[in-house]
Amino acid sequence: MLKLFALLTLLASTAVHAQTTLQSDLPLKYLEQVHADAEPRPLVIFLHGYGSNEADLIGMKFQLPPQYNYLSVRAPMTLGEGRFQWFRKKGEGAYNGETDDLKASGQKLRDFIAQAAKKYHATPDKVYLIGFSQGAMMSYEVGLRPPVVVGGFAALSGRLLPVLKAELKPGQAPLPLSIFIGHGTADDPVPYRHGTEANTLLHKLDYQPEFHAYPGVGHSISAAELRDLYGWLQRLNP
């Protein structure tokens, strides 16, 4: 199953590279896979993980609902040639995130979302983030902080960072969000318990996340997860 997904992603990525150029007219650089018309459509924005780039997730578009427009953004902090990050890790072996980085990247992402929604004729409630690993952490970071800038997000193989968890208190009215959480049970870099802990906390805060566990899957996106993402997006905008 995973090998099949990898092959599909490789083929999709090849097709994308053949027809996509890096865009730089918005606060973050990005790739686009959008409809040729200017009709209002829901918009998905992919957020890649640590050390990756904007080309990493855009191939998922070919296994997701066709009625959406799709963008994939490049994180603002350079690690090396073709490698980027949303924030520096805080502490040896920790994945907490430097607060200044989170604030700066979060603001750039918020600005990007607002301008992209305007450019691609999508209202904020029809914009959705799909983040993997560090990109999932940024999805929580931006999605769960007011003011609301998206209609929902999918956090894949991620976690709620401590600085955000400390500010999420029971009794606060939940934001109007649709939330998808997906996590492989064999994930080493971001252990599975981080997914279940996020799910538990969000339920305590009166959110209703759609949680999916993927037995035996490591720090990756499986074909089963893609099918579940397809279903989630399809239900949001049939």
N, C-alpha and C positions, 0 to 999 in steps of 0.2 A: 504493500500500500504506500509506504513512504517513498520507495523507489519510483513508483508510478507518479507520485506527486512531484518528486524532484525532476523527473523527465518532463512533465507537463510545464513546470515552472521554467525549466531551461528553454523549452521551445517557445513559451510565451515571452520570456525575457528577450530572446533573439528577435522575435517579431516586433517587440516594443522598441528595441534599440534601432531597428531598421526604419522606424517611422516617427521617432520622438526625439526632440532636441531639448536641451536644458533651457528652461525659461528663467528670466531674471528680472521681471518687471514688478514683482511683489517682494515683500520684506524677506522672504526666504526663497532660495532657488528651488526649482521643482520641475518634475515631468508631468505632462498632462496626457490623459486618454479620455477625450471628450467627444460629444456628438457635434457634428458640423453645424447644426442649427443653433439658434440662440434661444430656444424654448426653455422656460424655467424647468429645471430638473433637480432632483436631490443630488447632493455632492458628498463623495467620500474622499477623505484626506488620509493617506498612509503616512505613518511615522516610523521610520526604521530604528533599529537597535544600535547599541554601542559598537563603534568601529565599522559601521556599514555606510551605505549612502542611499540616495534617492532611487537608484535602479533596483534595489533589493526586493521591494514588495510590489512594484507596479504590475508585475506579471500576474498577480492574484486577480487582477481585473477580469481576466478571461474566464475565471471560474465563479464570478459573482454576477449579480443581476445586471442585465444590459441597460436598464432604464436610467441608471446613475451616470453622472460624470465622475471621473476619477483623477485625483492628483496625488503625487508622491513627493514629499518635500525632503530637502537636505538639512540636517541639523546644522546649527550655526558655528559649532566649534570644531576646528580642524585637528585631527590626530596624526594624519600622514597622507600620503598620496591616495586619494579616493576613499579615505576613512574619516568619519566624523562622529561627533558625540553631542548629546544635548546638555550634559553636565559632567563635571568631574566627580569621581567617587570620593566620598569622605571617609577616611580611615582605612587602615590596612585590611584588605580583603572585604571591606564593607561596600554596600551599594546604597548608601544613604543619600548622597548627592550634596554638593556644595550649595548652600542656600542662595548665594549671589548668582550662581549659574542658573539655578532653577528660576529665579525671578527674571533674569535677563532673557533666557530662552522662552520662558512662559509668556512674557510680554511680546516677544517677536512672533511667537506662534499665534497669540491672540490677534495681533495686527494682521498676520497673514490670513487667518480665517476670515476676518471681517472683510478684507479686500478681495479675497478669492470668492466669497459669497456674492459680493457685488458684481465682480467680473463675470461670474458664471451663472448669474441670475437665480441664486438659491437663497431662500430665507434662512435665518439662523437655525430654526427648528428642523430644517431639512439638510443640515450639514452634520456629518458623522466622522469621527476620528477612528481609524483602525491602527493601533500601535502595537509593535512587537518589542518585548523586553524593555530596554530603556525608553523606547517609543510608547510602550504601554504605561510606563510610569509617568510620562509626560501627558498622556491622555487623562489619567487620574488627576494630575496636577492642574491641568487647564479645565477639564470638564467639571470638576467638583468645587471649583472656586467661583463665587459670583463675581461679576455679573455673568449670566448665562450666554455663552457664545456658540453652543452647538446643541443639536437635538439629542445627541447620544454619542457613545463611544464603545469600542470593543478593545479590551485590554487582554492581549495575548502574551502569556508567559511573563507577566509583570508583577508588580507589587505596589502597594501604597507606601510611599516614602514616609519616614517618621515625622518629618516637619509638617507634612499634610495631615497625617493621622492625629497629631496633637491638636490640630485646629478644628477637627470634625467632632462636634459635640452632639449627643442626643438632645432632642428638644428643638433643634433647628429645623425649619421647614425644608424638606428635600427639594432640590432643583428639579425642574421638569425634564428628566433625562431617561432615555432608554439605554441600558447598560448590558453588555455582553462580556463575560469573563471566560477565558479558555486557558487551560493549563495542562501540560503533560505531567503524568505522575512520576516520570523518571528524569525530570528536569534537574540538572545539577547547578548551573550558574544561578538560576533563580528558582529555588526549590518549590515544589508543589504546594507546600503549606502556605506560602505567600498568597497563592490564589484563593485558597479556602479561607484564610484570615480576612482577605479583602471582602469576600462574599459575605462572611459573617458580620463584619463591621457595617457594611452597607445595609444589610437587613435591619440591623439595630438602629440605623439612621433613617429607616422607613423607605429606603429604595427597594426596588424589586429586580435585582440583577438576574440575568439569565446565565446560569453557571454550567460549564461543561468541563468534565474531567476526561483526559485522554490516556487510558492505561498503557504503560510502557513507552510512551512518547517522551523524548528528551526535550532539549531546548530548541524546538523547531515547530513548524506549522504542518500538521498532517492533512491528508486528504479529507478525513472525517471532520476536522475543524473547519476546513473550507466549505464543506457541505452545510455545516451548522451556521456558519457566517452567511452563506447564501440565504438560508431560511430566515435568519434574523433580519437581514436587509429587505428581503422580499415581503415580510410581514409589516415592516415599517412603512414601505411604499409599494403596495401591490401593483 
